[in-house]
Amino acid sequence: MWRFDSAEAGTGGDVEAAIAEARSNGIVIEREYRQQRLIPAFMEPRSVVVDPTGEQITMWSATQVPHILRFALAATTGVPESKIRVIAPDVGGGFGGKLQQTPEEMIAFAVARRLGKPVKFTETRSESLLTAHHGRDQWQRLTLAATKDGTVTGLKVDLLADLGAYVAIVGGGVPVLGAFMFNAIYKFPAYQFQTTNVLTNKTWTDAYRGAGRPEATFAIERLMDESRGRGRRGPAGDPGEELDHPRGVPVHHGRRPGVRLRELRGRHGARQGDVRLRRAAR
């Protein structure tokens, strides 16, 4: 388990207090989102060639991490890094799927050293789908606290991440990277993030197109979209009628407290398919 709390870090207020206040005299929105498993499915499957006949053992590999691969080869085989050269040519896409040091690279390296001849390995598409890691597989529970006029006062994120059967090169760091993106372009007076990472009998998971950040962006933007129109009017102590707030929820952003979601989106660009947002922006 890994946790960040703005009150404990001294960078913000107590999120539990903000939520408790919002439950009694404000607005609380709670949502749960499921981030399904995905396969990176890069354009071209992995391929590796090892030539042991020169001054250095040279490996050409469709990899996103040539320096990490060289270190892993040296650490595993005992060959000095200075005697290993790894070249990453055009790899045909990766999306995080070629971020690993793979067993096939290690086997090709060992066989080439043993035979003293160049060795090549290229996987098929089916082999890639069977052996590659997956991405995501997260349960996200978000709680947003706000005052009755829609001013956001706190955000709490509780994450459950399934890492699969093995710890990968980034692995448990993927949801942690997302922790710094859940607040996105917004500034919350109180913020808490907690992730619980579990190992299961499923395929291992690792980075996929952003390493935790797309998942976080998806969740916070859906939550903020739902926040639009939740402002209420009425005397103190009277919840009043719920409004379809045409201007969106006021949020604290950067140096301009009280910037509204509609205005903020106008500066950063609305998503193409969000018809409701474009209408509200008029």
N, C-alpha and C positions, 0 to 999 in steps of 0.2 A: 504494500500500500504506500502511496506517495500523496502528500497533501501540501497545499499552499493555502494560507489564510491571511488575508490582508491585515486583520487586527493583530495577529501574532507577529507578522512581519513588520508592523508599524507603518504600513503604507496605506491603510484605510480603516474603515470602521468594522464593527462586529456584524457579520451578515445574519447571524441568528437573531440578534436584536432587531435588525432591519426587517426581517421576515415576520417576527412576532408583532412588531408595530403595524406592519401592513395588514396582517390578518385581523387586527382589531379596529384599525382606522385607515384602511387603504385598500390596495389591490394586490392580490397574489395570483400569479399565473404559474401553474405547474404542468410540465409536459415531459413525456418520455419518448425518446426516439431510438429506433433500432437501426444501427449501421450494419448492413448485411456483409457477409464475406464476399470478396471479389478476387478474381485472378488477374494479375497484371496484363497478360495476353499481349505481349510486345509483338511487333511486326515480324521479326525474324527470330527463330529459336537460337539457343546458345551454340557457340562453336569455339573450339580451342585447338591451337596448334603449338607444339613444343619442339624446339630444335636444340638439342644438347651438344651440337658439334662445334660451336664457336668458343670464344674466350669466356663468354657468359652463356648460361642456359636461358634461351629466349622463348618467351611465351606470348603468342598472340591470342587474345581472349576477348570475346564479346562481353565485356564487363564495364560496369559503371565506376568501379573502384580499383584501378590498377595498382595504386600505392598500397592499399590495404591488402590486396591479393599478394603482392610481392612479400609483404611482411609476414602474412600467414604461411606462405610457402617456406620462407626461411625459418620461421619459428617451429614449423611442423617437421621439416626434413633435416634441419641442422646446416643447410647450405647457407653461407653468408649472403646477406642481401646484396652485397657488391657483386656477387657472382650470378645474380638473377636479374633479368630484364623483362618487364611486362609491358606489352604494347596493346593499347586499346584502339583498334581501328574504328571505322563506322560500325556501330553495334546494332543498328536496325531497331532502335527504340529500347526502352527499359522500363520506364514508369515505376522504378523501384524494384522491378523483378530481376534486374541484373546487378543488384546491390550486394550480392552475397559472394562469399568464397565457396565454391561448390565442390562436392566430392569428385566430380568428373575432372575438374581442373587438377586436383591433387593426384588422381589416378594417372592422368595423361603425363603429368610431370614425372611421377615415379617410374612409369613404363619407359618413357624416353630415356631417362638416366640409366635404367637397367639394360636396355637394348643398345644404347649409344646411337640411336637413329631417331629422325623426326617422327612424331606421332600426332595424329589428328583425331579429334572427336567432334561430331556434330549430332545434336539431338533432333529428333523429329518433333512435329507439332504435338503429337499425342504424348510423347515422352515429356515435353515441356509442361503440359497440363497436369501430368501425373506427379511430377517431381518438384515443380516450382512452388514457392510459398504463396500464401494468400495474403490479402490485405483486409484491414478493418476488423469486423466482428466486435462491435461495441454496443453496449446498452448505455444510453445517456439519459440521466434524470436531471432536469433543470428546474430551478425555482427562481422566479423573478419577483422582486418586491418593488412596489411603487406607491406613491401617494395617490389620493383620489383624483388629483388633476393630471395624473399620468407621469409625474416625474419619477424616474427610476432611482431607487435607493439601494438596491443590492441584488447580487446574482450568486446563486449557489449551484455548483455542478458536481454531481455524483456519477462517476463513470465506472463501469465494469467492462474490462477488456479481456477477451479470450486470446491468449498468446499461442494456443495450440500445444503440440507435444514437445517443442524444443524452443530454447531461447536463441533468437536470431541475432544478427549483427547489431541491429537497432532494437528490435523486440520490444521490451518493456518501456523503452524510451519514446516509442511512438505516441502513446496517449499522453505522456508527460509533455512532449512538444506541443500537443494540442492545448495544454493548460494555458499557454501564453497567447492563444488565439481566440479563446471563448469570449473574451471581452472585446475582441475585434477593434472596430473604430470607435467604440463607445468607452466612456469613462464611468465606472461604477464606484460610488462612494464606499461600498463594501463588497468584497469578492472572496469566495471560497471555492477551491477546486480540490477534489479528492478522487484518485483513481485506485481501483483494486484490480491487480493483474493476476490472472489465474492460468495454470497449465492444465490442459485437457488432453484427450486422445485424438484430437483433430489435427489437420495439417497445420504446420507452424505459420504464424503470421508475422509480417514485418511491414516496412514502409511501402506505401502505394500512393503515388502521385501526390506528394506533399507531407507524408509522414505525420498524420494526426491533425494537420491543419485544415484540410478540406472538411473532415468530419466536424470539427469545431465550428467552422464557418457556416456549414449547413445548419447546425443546431441553433446558433445564436441568431442567425438571420430569420429562421422560421419563427423563433420565439419573439423577436422584435416585430415581425410582421403581424403576429397575433396580438401584440400589445397595442397596435393601432386601433383606435376606437374604443379602448377600455376606460378612458377618462370619464368621470362622473361629475355631476353638478348638484348643488343643493346646499342647505345650511349645514353648519358644523354638527356632526352627529347624525345627519340624515344622508343615507347613501345616495338619495336622489335617483334620477333615471339614468340608465346606461346610454351613452351617446355613441353614434357612429361618427367619431371624431374625424372630420375631413382633413385636418391638418396633421394628423398623426400624433404620436406620443412624444412629449418633450423628453429629451435625453441630454445628459451632460456629455459633451464631446470636446476634447482638447481644451483650448483656452476660452471657448464660448459656452458657458453653462446655459442650459435651456434651449439649445438648438433642437429643432424638432426633426423627427425622423424623415418627414417628407422633404424638408429643406436639405438635410444631410444627404439623403439619397440623390437629390438633384445635383449635388456637387460631385458625388462619387459615381453616378450613373446607375440607373435602374436596370434590373434584369430584363432582358428582352421580352420574356413571356409574361411578366407581371402586369396584366391589364389593369387590375385594381389600383396598383401603385401609380401607373401613368395617369389614370383618371384623377386620382387624388392630387397629383402634382399640378394639375391644371387649376 
